[in-house]
Amino acid sequence: MPQIQIMIVDDSVVVRKVLSNVLSGDPDLHVAGWASNGRLALAKLQTLQPDVILLDIEMPVMTGLEALPEIRKLAPKTPIIMFSTLTEWGAAATLDALALGATDYVTKPSNQDMAATSESINRDLIPKIKGLCRFSQGVQNSPSAAARPGIAIPRPPVRLRPASPRTARVEIVAIGVSTGGPDALAKLLPSVPARFPLPVVIAQHMPPIFTTLLASRLFSKCSLPVRECQPGELLEPGCIWIAPGDFHMVVQEEGGHVRLHTNQGPRENFCRPSVDVLFRSVAQVYGAGALGVILTGMGQDGLKGCEALCAAGSAVIVQDEASSVVWGMPGFVARAGLAQKILPLSQIGSEIIHRTAAYTLAEVKN
């Protein structure tokens, strides 16, 4: 069975050793080589031909942010996973890296607690490596992988869900997104006009601090205000809310008004915030009056939530495979026959606006 070839780029000898030891313990993975800074990584890239690159941000000689654009020139399709720290600086640098072409990120391994570090690598990093390389499906991303046969596992066909003959007025747009999300949201949300008449709620898989900075960055690009959810806020038209890291976000009807609330209930699909949690609450409060949108992301968070939206009569649209970083979340929804449309990211904004206008016009005519 072919192994995923990994390149580690980090100036810490301890981190490189821990990563190598844990990753090499998985039979599907092989550490092809390492580099202690970005310049050495560029020199070794063509020789190693990795399937995935683990890239530290802060290094001597050439940092990860400096190396990233140059790596992308040599390996435009190879997944790059950044090492981040759970600090404001680390979050800001990670968002910069994602904007420069990084695929995903993980928390940087600790030099202190080796047992906890090994656990986090197995829990957080290895699934991302395998998911991004699509190893189990035999879909590879690097030149070297193209020469190695993968194991093709047939996927269920995509089935579109027929539109309901009678449509309800859309009252809310709910978006679920994960891997590739910051870049996808940065492209989608600026297309929503300043007079957009609905609230928008978003569950993006991100830790604390990251979601706060993401909301701030999106606010600077959008016509609508974008902010991280605060418990008890009144849900109003023309505003975009992002679930805070490590909290589920839900909508609740209280005395004729809808408010946003957060909780730290159990993780769903290993996620908090979870798209399923948000979408179920939207289905319960708005019934057929919601539009669900599933964008790029790994795993299947959002599938159960979309089932709840469809059962309530709401519509769901998903991002297509070609424009997704990972067609996990939207793919599961599409193959379950829950999506009315599968669209490239560039068309989703106009589709949201069209559906809002169309439903409002239909209501007026009726």
N, C-alpha and C positions, 0 to 999 in steps of 0.2 A: 504494500500500500504506500503511495507517495506521501511524503511528509511536507508540511508547510514550512518553508524556509524563512527564518526570522533573522533580522539584523537589529542589534541593540546599539543605540548611540547614546552614551551617557559617560560623563567624566568620573563617576564614582565607581571605584573598583568593587566596593561592597555591593552596590546595587546591581552591577553587571553580574557578579557571582551569584547573588540570590536569584535574579531573573533566570540566568542560565540553568541553575540547578532545578528550579521549579518547572520551568518550561520543558526542559529535557526529560522530565519525568512523565510527560504525556507522550504516548506513542505516535500521535499525529503531528507532533511538532519537532522541529530541529533548529537549534541556534546555528545559523550558517556563519556568523562572524559578528564582530563588534567594532566600534570606533569610539574614541574618547572625546571627540568634538565634531562639529559639523564639517570642517574641512577634510578630516580623515574619512568621514562618512562618504563624502562626494568622491574621494579618490578610490574607495573600495566598492562603490555601488555597482559599477559595471561588471566587476569581477564576481561579486557575490550574487547578484541578480535575485534579491530577496522577494518573497511573496508579500511580506509585510515588514514595515519599519517601525521600531519603537524609538521615539525621539524625545530626548530630554530638552527642556526649554533653556535652562541656564547652564552654559558651558563656556570654558575658555576658548580663545582663538576664534571660534565661530559658533555663535549661539544657535539654538534650534530655530528661532525665528529668522535668523539670517540664512540658515541653510535650507529652510523649507522651500522657498521659491526656486532655488537652484536644483533641489532634488526633484521638484515637480517637472522641471524641464527635461530631466533625464528619465524620470519614471512617472509619467502623468497619470497612470492608472493604479499604481501600487498603493494600497492602503497605508496611511501613516497615522500611528496612534501616538499622541503627545502625552508626556508625563506632566501632570499638573499638581500644584500644591493647593490645599484648601485655605487659601488666603486671598485677600482682595487682589494683590499683585498677581498671584498665580491664576486667578480667574480671568483677570484682564488679559494676561499674556495668552491664555488658552483661547479666548475668544478671538484675539488677534491671529493666532495660529489657524483657527478654523476658517477665518476670513481669507487667509493666505493659501488655503488648500489642504489643510490637515483633515483627515477623515473623522477621527474621534479622539477621545482622551481618556485617561485613567489617572487616579491619584498616584502620585509618585511613591514607590516603595520606601518604607522607613528603614533607617539604619539601626533602629533601636530594638524593636520587638520582631524578631525573625519569624516566630510562629504566626503572629498576626499578619505579617507581610506575606508569608507563603499562602495563608488562607485567602487574603484579598486578591492575590495573583490568580489563584484557582477560581475564585468566585467571580471576579470582575474582568480580569484581563484575558484569560484563555477563551472564554465564550466570545469575547469581541474579536479576537484573532480569527477564530474559526468562522464566526458569522460573516466577518468582512471578506474573508477569502472564499466564502461559500464552498468550503472544502467538501462538505458532505454531498453537495450537488454536482461537484466536478466543474464548477464555473470558476476559473482562475483569472487573476488580474495581472500577473507579471509575465514578461517574456519567458522566463525560465519555466514557469508553471505551464505555459502553453505546450511545452514539449513533454510534459508528464501527464499521462492519462489519469483523469479523475474517476470517481465513481458516480455515475449519473443515476439519480433517483427521480423517477417520474413524479411530476407535480400535478395536482388536480387542475383541470382546465378552469379558466376564468369564466364566470357566468354573471352577466349583468342583471340587475334587478329591475323589472319593468317599473316605469313611473306610475304612480297612482293616478287613476282617471280624474280624481278630484283632489286638488292640492289645497293645503291649508296655508295661511299666511305665515311666512317665516318670521319668528320673533327673536331668534338667537342663532349665532354661528359658534359651533364648538369645534376646536381643532386639537388633534392629537399628533404628536411628533416626537421623534427621538434622534437617532444617529443622523447627522446631516441637518438637524433642525435649525440651528442658529442661522446658517446660510440660507436655508429654504425660507424661513420666516423673514429674513432681511430682503428677500426678493419678492415675496408674496404680499406682505402687509403694506408696503408703500403704494401698492396699486389700489388699495381701498381708499375711496375719496373722503374728504373731510366731512362731508354731510351724510356719511353712511348712517342709516337710521336704526341700526341694531347694535346690541352689545356683542362682543367677541370674547370668548373664554378659551384659554389655551393651557393644555397640559404638555409641557416639554420636560423630558427626563433630564434633570440637572440637579446638582447638589445645592445647598445653601450658598449664598454669596454669588454664585454663578447666575442664578435666576434674577437677582437684583440688578446685576450689571447688564444682563441680557435685556431686561426691560428698559433700562436707561439707554442702551445703544439703539434699540429699536425705536424708542421715542424720538431720538434725534433724526431718524430717517422717515418717519411716518407723518401723515396728515392728522391722524387720530392720536389722542393721548394713549400711551402704553405704560402700564405700571404693574408691579408685583401686587398680588392680592393681599389685602388686609382684612382680617376677619370682621364680619358684620357690615361690610360695605354694601351700599345699595347698588344693585345692578342697573345701570342706565344705558340708554342708547349712545352710540358714538364713542365708545371707549373700549380699549383692549386690555384684558387682565391676564396675567401669567401666574400659574400656580407657583407658590414659593417652594424652594428646594426642601426636600424631606417632609413635605406636608401634602396630603390630599386636599384638593379644592373641590367644593361642591356648591350647588345652588340650592337654596331653600326658600319656599314661599312662606312669608310671615305677614299676616294682617293685610293681605292684598298687595304686598310688595315682595319682590324677589331680592334676596341678599346672598352675598358670598360668604362662605364659611370654610375654615380649614380644620383638619384633624390629623393626628398621627396614628390612625388606625393601621391594621396590618398591611404590609406591602402586598400588592397584587401584581402578578407577573414579575416579581422581584423588584417592583418599582414603587416609589413614593416621591413625587406625585404619580398617580396612575390615571391613564386615559379612561380605563373602564370605570373607575370610580366617578370621575367627572361626567362622563357620558350617561351613566345610569341616572345620576341626579338630574341631568338636563332632560332626559326622557320622562322622568317622573313629574317634573314641574311643567314642562312645555308640551308634552305629548307629541302631536304631529307638527308642532310649530317650531321645529329645530332643523338646522342643517348641519350634519356632521361632516367633518373633513379630516381624512387621515393622510398625513404626509410621510415622508421617508423615515424609516426607523427599523431597528432590529427587534426581533421577537414578535409576539402577537398581542401585546397590550393594545386595547381598543377593539378587539374582535367581539368580546362579550358586550361591550358598551354599544357597539354598532348594532348588535342583535337587539338590544333594548330599544335603541332609537327606531329601528325598522319595525319592531313589534308595535311601537306607539304610533307608527304612520309617518315618521320623519324620513327625510332623504339623506343619503350618504354619498359623497364623492371621494375618490382617492387619487393620489398621485401615481403616475405610471412608472413602470420599471426603469425605462430609459433615463428619466430625469432624477431618479432616486439614488441616493448614496447606497442604501440598502433597501431592497423591496421585501422587507419582512412584514412590518405592520400593515402597509397597504396591500401587500400580496395576500395575506391571510384573509383580509376582508373581501378582496376581489374574488378569490377562489371560493369563498363561502357564499357567493351570490348576493352579497348585501349592498354592493355599490351600484348606483344608477349610472355613474359615469366614471371612466378612468382617463385622467387627463395629464398632460405634461404640466410641470409646475408653472410654466409661463402662461397657461390658460386658466389656471384655477381661480385667480383673482377676478377675471372677467366673468367666469361662471358663477361665482358667488354673487357678484353684482347683478348679473342677469336674472338669477333665480329670485333674488330679493325683489327686483323690479317687477318680474313676471307675476310673482305671487301677490304682490300689493295691487297690481293692475287687475288681476283676476278677482280679487276680493271687491274692488271698487265696482267692477262690471256686474258682479253677482248681488 
